Amino acid sequence: MSGVKKVFIFGNSLSLAGIGACLKLENNMEVNCVDPHDSCILEHLEEFAPQAIIFDLHNLPIDLDMDLLRRRPGLLMIGVDPSSDEVFVLKGQRRKVVTTGELTQLITEQTTDIRVKKRQ
């Protein structure tokens, strides 16, 4: 199963169920859907070791905090907003930065021209 990406779906909304079902049809995706009220979510996370977590931005089931991103470098966290067809993406990356010059370089490398989109 080389090249298979493991995806964790946190939540049981209709939108997330549809996303999970579509991803399961992909040959290179292994999808695990988790009940947001399961008390063993963190244990499931450690067992399954996903590369991505998808959750509903309006119904975040657990505190997916910065500590999770620190513990899992490279983890992709994708918040889905069904009302706007947009996603919010966080990726855990670690990098040692000692000087403000290195910080400037990091910002320059990791950012693009961001434009605020007005809602219609």
Backbone as a chain_set.jsonl record, in Angstrom:
{"seq": "MSGVKKVFIFGNSLSLAGIGACLKLENNMEVNCVDPHDSCILEHLEEFAPQAIIFDLHNLPIDLDMDLLRRRPGLLMIGVDPSSDEVFVLKGQRRKVVTTGELTQLITEQTTDIRVKKRQ", "coords": {"N": [[0.828, -1.201, 0.0], [1.934, 1.242, -0.774], [2.307, 4.771, -0.975], [-0.231, 5.299, -0.171], [-2.468, 7.473, 1.35], [-3.419, 8.343, 4.577], [-6.427, 9.349, 5.975], [-8.237, 11.087, 8.385], [-11.519, 11.544, 9.352], [-13.172, 13.774, 11.263], [-16.105, 13.866, 12.757], [-19.674, 13.794, 12.089], [-21.35, 14.948, 10.246], [-23.524, 15.532, 7.433], [-22.159, 16.657, 5.286], [-19.449, 15.983, 5.841], [-19.701, 13.212, 5.777], [-20.258, 12.793, 3.09], [-17.881, 13.736, 1.929], [-16.077, 11.905, 3.042], [-17.055, 9.502, 1.898], [-16.568, 9.96, -0.832], [-13.762, 10.223, -0.825], [-13.056, 7.648, -0.053], [-13.428, 6.255, -2.377], [-11.213, 6.743, -3.839], [-8.188, 5.299, -4.951], [-5.78, 5.716, -3.626], [-6.312, 6.495, -1.042], [-6.907, 5.995, 2.378], [-9.467, 5.967, 4.504], [-10.743, 6.94, 7.642], [-13.482, 7.304, 9.556], [-14.581, 9.101, 12.364], [-16.524, 9.189, 15.287], [-17.425, 12.214, 16.722], [-17.93, 12.307, 19.423], [-16.663, 10.257, 20.62], [-14.816, 8.999, 23.236], [-12.255, 8.094, 22.98], [-10.798, 9.362, 21.008], [-8.198, 10.517, 20.718], [-6.564, 8.294, 21.131], [-7.315, 6.728, 18.933], [-6.341, 8.352, 16.961], [-3.57, 8.175, 17.368], [-3.193, 5.439, 16.831], [-4.086, 5.108, 14.128], [-2.598, 7.011, 12.775], [-2.86, 9.328, 10.857], [-2.216, 11.221, 7.805], [-3.684, 13.389, 7.224], [-6.322, 15.356, 8.622], [-9.719, 15.879, 8.558], [-12.247, 18.176, 9.284], [-15.336, 19.696, 10.395], [-15.672, 23.099, 10.197], [-17.611, 24.509, 11.57], [-18.424, 22.885, 13.579], [-16.502, 21.824, 15.492], [-15.254, 18.956, 16.857], [-13.387, 18.217, 18.896], [-10.737, 19.681, 20.821], [-8.641, 20.597, 18.595], [-5.724, 21.389, 18.821], [-2.701, 23.451, 18.815], [-0.748, 21.872, 19.925], [-1.184, 19.335, 18.909], [-0.392, 19.683, 16.249], [2.305, 20.177, 16.707], [3.175, 17.734, 17.746], [2.804, 16.073, 15.579], [4.492, 16.505, 13.035], [4.074, 17.788, 9.78], [1.447, 17.033, 9.571], [-1.657, 17.495, 8.057], [-4.285, 19.619, 8.527], [-7.59, 20.051, 7.827], [-10.138, 22.218, 7.689], [-13.483, 22.216, 6.934], [-15.88, 24.269, 5.406], [-19.033, 24.019, 4.877], [-21.012, 25.849, 4.188], [-19.874, 27.758, 2.588], [-18.336, 26.527, 0.696], [-15.612, 26.479, 1.084], [-12.302, 25.769, 2.341], [-10.213, 25.571, 5.232], [-6.865, 25.429, 5.795], [-4.365, 23.985, 7.746], [-0.983, 23.296, 8.399], [1.279, 21.298, 10.054], [4.448, 22.26, 10.633], [7.861, 22.251, 11.457], [10.58, 24.284, 12.248], [13.794, 25.411, 12.879], [14.472, 28.57, 13.956], [16.61, 31.161, 14.416], [17.505, 33.77, 14.088], [16.256, 37.071, 13.213], [16.541, 37.451, 10.528], [16.428, 34.831, 9.522], [13.81, 34.304, 10.21], [12.491, 36.166, 8.605], [13.17, 35.112, 6.099], [11.803, 32.651, 6.239], [9.126, 33.544, 6.356], [8.932, 34.8, 3.88], [9.349, 32.621, 2.13], [7.153, 30.97, 2.74], [4.785, 32.318, 2.315], [2.23, 33.784, 0.259], [0.869, 36.186, -2.027], [-1.711, 37.513, -0.381], [-5.055, 38.068, -0.705], [-7.958, 39.649, 0.419], [-11.094, 38.267, 0.172], [-14.18, 39.578, -0.583], [-17.365, 38.938, 0.78], [-20.304, 38.144, -0.999]], "CA": [[0.0, 0.0, 0.0], [2.798, 2.423, -0.797], [1.677, 5.952, -1.535], [-1.565, 5.473, 0.372], [-2.582, 8.55, 2.337], [-4.417, 8.077, 5.61], [-7.227, 10.533, 6.274], [-9.156, 10.966, 9.517], [-12.659, 12.452, 9.269], [-13.719, 14.03, 12.595], [-17.456, 14.406, 12.704], [-20.672, 12.95, 11.453], [-22.294, 15.755, 9.479], [-23.8, 15.05, 6.089], [-21.061, 17.127, 4.428], [-18.265, 15.16, 6.088], [-20.0, 11.853, 5.312], [-20.089, 12.825, 1.635], [-16.442, 13.859, 1.648], [-15.479, 10.612, 3.379], [-17.462, 8.513, 0.895], [-15.843, 10.252, -2.078], [-12.343, 9.907, -0.64], [-12.916, 6.191, 0.01], [-13.423, 5.749, -3.753], [-9.876, 6.961, -4.389], [-7.296, 4.157, -4.703], [-4.646, 6.059, -2.773], [-6.797, 7.056, 0.222], [-7.475, 5.142, 3.421], [-10.264, 6.922, 5.276], [-11.303, 6.464, 8.895], [-14.429, 8.281, 10.097], [-14.632, 8.978, 13.821], [-17.598, 9.884, 15.987], [-16.815, 13.298, 17.502], [-18.176, 12.14, 20.86], [-15.897, 9.093, 21.078], [-13.854, 9.432, 24.261], [-10.933, 7.558, 22.648], [-10.36, 9.97, 19.746], [-6.739, 10.68, 20.664], [-5.981, 6.965, 20.966], [-7.541, 6.362, 17.533], [-5.425, 9.181, 16.176], [-2.24, 7.589, 17.49], [-3.204, 4.137, 16.153], [-4.278, 5.249, 12.685], [-1.514, 7.884, 12.302], [-3.225, 9.913, 9.565], [-1.47, 12.347, 7.262], [-4.614, 14.516, 7.158], [-7.53, 15.336, 9.434], [-10.748, 16.761, 7.997], [-13.268, 18.457, 10.289], [-16.289, 20.757, 10.068], [-15.288, 24.334, 10.887], [-18.707, 24.985, 12.414], [-18.736, 21.901, 14.616], [-15.24, 21.197, 15.855], [-15.601, 18.009, 17.904], [-12.444, 18.235, 20.013], [-9.782, 20.779, 20.741], [-7.52, 20.275, 17.71], [-4.878, 22.526, 19.154], [-1.352, 23.556, 18.271], [0.049, 20.756, 20.439], [-1.338, 18.236, 17.955], [0.472, 19.992, 15.111], [3.701, 20.034, 17.144], [3.468, 16.309, 17.909], [2.693, 15.389, 14.298], [4.998, 17.362, 11.962], [3.587, 17.439, 8.448], [0.019, 16.742, 9.611], [-2.496, 18.458, 7.359], [-5.593, 19.746, 9.16], [-8.44, 20.721, 6.853], [-11.457, 22.584, 8.194], [-14.421, 22.381, 5.828], [-17.008, 25.16, 5.656], [-20.031, 23.647, 3.868], [-21.853, 26.983, 3.785], [-19.196, 28.628, 1.614], [-17.511, 25.692, -0.187], [-14.208, 26.822, 1.306], [-11.61, 25.003, 3.365], [-9.157, 26.249, 5.967], [-5.821, 24.412, 5.872], [-3.217, 24.181, 8.633], [-0.015, 22.212, 8.256], [2.293, 21.319, 11.105], [5.836, 22.259, 10.177], [8.789, 22.763, 12.464], [11.816, 24.796, 11.685], [14.557, 26.184, 13.857], [14.721, 29.943, 13.534], [17.394, 31.787, 15.476], [17.641, 35.205, 13.853], [15.131, 37.688, 12.497], [16.793, 37.206, 9.108], [15.876, 33.508, 9.226], [12.366, 34.435, 10.305], [12.098, 36.863, 7.379], [13.283, 34.141, 5.006], [10.708, 31.707, 6.407], [7.883, 34.221, 5.968], [8.994, 35.017, 2.434], [9.193, 31.326, 1.466], [5.899, 30.291, 3.045], [3.592, 33.135, 2.082], [1.922, 34.265, -1.084], [0.098, 37.417, -1.993], [-3.025, 37.192, 0.161], [-6.07, 39.081, -0.954], [-9.189, 39.378, 1.139], [-12.235, 38.14, -0.716], [-15.393, 40.101, 0.028], [-18.554, 38.1, 0.621], [-21.359, 38.784, -1.8]], "C": [[0.863, 1.251, 0.0], [2.083, 3.573, -1.481], [0.273, 6.189, -1.025], [-1.534, 6.552, 1.44], [-3.713, 8.222, 3.298], [-5.098, 9.379, 5.997], [-8.201, 10.211, 7.399], [-10.274, 11.978, 9.303], [-13.238, 12.569, 10.672], [-15.105, 14.626, 12.436], [-18.396, 13.493, 11.956], [-21.719, 13.764, 10.702], [-22.475, 15.151, 8.096], [-22.679, 15.445, 5.128], [-19.819, 16.26, 4.589], [-18.478, 13.722, 5.64], [-19.808, 11.768, 3.795], [-18.635, 12.905, 1.23], [-15.755, 12.528, 1.908], [-15.797, 9.555, 2.332], [-16.713, 8.725, -0.422], [-14.364, 9.899, -1.956], [-12.103, 8.403, -0.591], [-12.879, 5.568, -1.383], [-12.057, 5.9, -4.42], [-8.972, 5.789, -4.006], [-6.199, 4.464, -3.698], [-5.056, 6.67, -1.436], [-7.336, 5.969, 1.142], [-8.164, 6.087, 4.402], [-10.851, 6.245, 6.513], [-12.193, 7.574, 9.446], [-14.606, 8.027, 11.588], [-15.78, 9.804, 14.381], [-16.968, 10.972, 16.855], [-17.002, 13.17, 19.007], [-17.464, 10.924, 21.435], [-14.83, 9.573, 22.066], [-12.428, 8.969, 23.96], [-10.359, 8.161, 21.362], [-8.836, 10.065, 19.662], [-6.025, 9.339, 20.512], [-6.134, 6.479, 19.528], [-6.575, 7.114, 16.619], [-4.021, 8.597, 16.206], [-2.146, 6.255, 16.741], [-3.204, 4.281, 14.637], [-3.177, 6.076, 12.033], [-1.806, 8.502, 10.935], [-2.254, 11.009, 9.121], [-2.354, 13.592, 7.2], [-5.811, 14.269, 8.068], [-8.495, 16.331, 8.804], [-11.832, 16.931, 9.057], [-14.16, 19.584, 9.803], [-15.913, 21.994, 10.872], [-16.361, 24.823, 11.855], [-19.029, 24.052, 13.568], [-17.488, 21.125, 14.982], [-15.449, 20.272, 17.052], [-14.664, 17.983, 19.105], [-11.51, 19.419, 19.826], [-8.586, 20.337, 19.903], [-6.533, 21.434, 17.821], [-3.496, 22.458, 18.527], [-0.459, 22.417, 18.753], [-0.019, 19.559, 19.497], [-0.448, 18.463, 16.739], [1.951, 19.856, 15.482], [4.094, 18.563, 17.241], [3.492, 15.566, 16.583], [3.172, 16.302, 13.171], [4.51, 16.866, 10.603], [2.108, 17.115, 8.405], [-0.754, 17.868, 8.936], [-3.857, 18.467, 8.034], [-6.454, 20.615, 8.248], [-9.813, 20.952, 7.469], [-12.353, 22.902, 7.018], [-15.557, 23.295, 6.263], [-18.06, 24.889, 4.588], [-20.872, 24.822, 3.379], [-21.193, 27.867, 2.733], [-18.353, 27.853, 0.605], [-16.031, 26.061, -0.091], [-13.626, 25.902, 2.368], [-10.527, 25.864, 3.984], [-8.101, 25.195, 6.246], [-4.698, 24.859, 6.808], [-2.273, 23.013, 8.411], [1.049, 22.38, 9.329], [3.685, 21.214, 10.501], [6.69, 22.829, 11.287], [10.052, 23.205, 11.757], [12.517, 25.607, 12.755], [14.872, 27.545, 13.25], [15.406, 30.653, 14.687], [17.441, 33.302, 15.315], [16.407, 35.763, 13.157], [15.313, 37.55, 10.992], [16.235, 35.86, 8.678], [14.349, 33.53, 9.274], [11.814, 35.134, 9.057], [12.123, 35.918, 6.192], [12.128, 33.142, 5.055], [9.386, 32.319, 5.939], [7.83, 34.406, 4.459], [8.752, 33.717, 1.672], [7.784, 30.759, 1.604], [4.642, 31.097, 2.755], [3.458, 33.487, 0.61], [1.157, 35.56, -0.924], [-1.327, 37.079, -1.557], [-3.962, 38.372, -0.085], [-7.343, 38.674, -0.223], [-10.343, 39.363, 0.154], [-13.484, 38.633, 0.019], [-16.546, 39.159, -0.252], [-19.6, 38.874, -0.168], [-22.71, 38.461, -1.251]], "O": [[0.556, 2.217, 0.699], [1.345, 3.376, -2.446], [-0.361, 7.175, -1.4], [-0.678, 6.543, 2.325], [-4.818, 7.869, 2.885], [-4.444, 10.376, 6.305], [-8.896, 9.196, 7.368], [-9.999, 13.16, 9.092], [-13.738, 11.587, 11.221], [-15.246, 15.777, 12.022], [-17.98, 12.549, 11.284], [-22.854, 13.315, 10.541], [-21.657, 14.345, 7.652], [-22.294, 14.661, 4.261], [-19.207, 15.85, 3.602], [-17.541, 13.076, 5.172], [-19.262, 10.79, 3.284], [-18.203, 12.225, 0.3], [-14.948, 12.071, 1.099], [-14.917, 8.798, 1.922], [-16.276, 7.761, -1.051], [-13.78, 9.337, -2.883], [-11.058, 7.93, -1.039], [-12.354, 4.468, -1.552], [-11.779, 5.265, -5.437], [-8.992, 5.34, -2.86], [-5.735, 3.567, -2.992], [-4.235, 7.298, -0.767], [-8.128, 5.126, 0.723], [-7.512, 6.906, 5.049], [-11.381, 5.137, 6.445], [-11.71, 8.66, 9.766], [-14.761, 6.886, 12.021], [-15.981, 10.958, 14.004], [-16.069, 10.683, 17.645], [-16.319, 13.841, 19.78], [-17.641, 10.596, 22.609], [-14.036, 10.458, 21.747], [-11.488, 9.409, 24.621], [-9.528, 7.537, 20.703], [-8.252, 9.725, 18.633], [-4.997, 9.255, 19.84], [-5.21, 5.892, 18.963], [-6.068, 6.571, 15.637], [-3.355, 8.533, 15.172], [-1.138, 5.975, 16.094], [-2.408, 3.644, 13.947], [-2.855, 5.865, 10.863], [-1.093, 8.238, 9.966], [-1.573, 11.634, 9.935], [-1.85, 14.713, 7.132], [-6.25, 13.135, 8.258], [-8.138, 17.481, 8.547], [-12.281, 15.955, 9.657], [-13.786, 20.339, 8.906], [-15.845, 21.937, 12.1], [-16.05, 25.479, 12.849], [-19.826, 24.395, 14.441], [-17.427, 19.909, 14.802], [-15.784, 20.737, 18.142], [-15.113, 17.747, 20.227], [-11.512, 20.07, 18.781], [-7.63, 19.769, 20.431], [-6.531, 22.343, 16.991], [-3.173, 21.519, 17.8], [0.486, 22.038, 18.061], [0.971, 18.854, 19.308], [0.184, 17.526, 16.252], [2.761, 19.459, 14.645], [5.203, 18.184, 16.866], [4.141, 14.525, 16.475], [2.349, 16.826, 12.42], [4.535, 15.667, 10.321], [1.552, 16.938, 7.321], [-0.529, 19.046, 9.214], [-4.517, 17.431, 8.106], [-6.104, 21.754, 7.937], [-10.556, 20.007, 7.735], [-12.027, 23.759, 6.196], [-16.127, 23.127, 7.341], [-17.995, 25.465, 3.502], [-21.39, 24.785, 2.263], [-21.872, 28.642, 2.059], [-17.716, 28.46, -0.256], [-15.293, 25.965, -1.071], [-14.35, 25.332, 3.185], [-9.992, 26.77, 3.345], [-8.397, 24.173, 6.866], [-4.157, 25.958, 6.678], [-2.711, 21.873, 8.252], [1.636, 23.45, 9.491], [4.045, 20.187, 9.925], [6.294, 23.771, 11.973], [10.516, 22.581, 10.803], [11.889, 26.401, 13.455], [15.46, 27.646, 12.173], [14.866, 30.742, 15.79], [17.419, 34.033, 16.305], [15.613, 35.016, 12.585], [14.328, 37.535, 10.253], [15.64, 35.743, 7.607], [13.681, 32.864, 8.483], [10.783, 34.728, 8.521], [11.205, 35.919, 5.371], [11.54, 32.825, 4.021], [8.622, 31.682, 5.213], [6.789, 34.188, 3.839], [8.029, 33.71, 0.676], [7.279, 30.132, 0.673], [3.535, 30.591, 2.937], [4.421, 33.487, -0.157], [0.839, 35.973, 0.191], [-2.064, 36.426, -2.297], [-3.678, 39.511, 0.287], [-7.749, 37.511, -0.245], [-10.548, 40.314, -0.6], [-13.8, 38.158, 1.11], [-16.696, 38.645, -1.36], [-19.752, 40.087, -0.02], [-23.72, 38.911, -1.793]]}, "num_chains": 1, "name": "protein.A"}
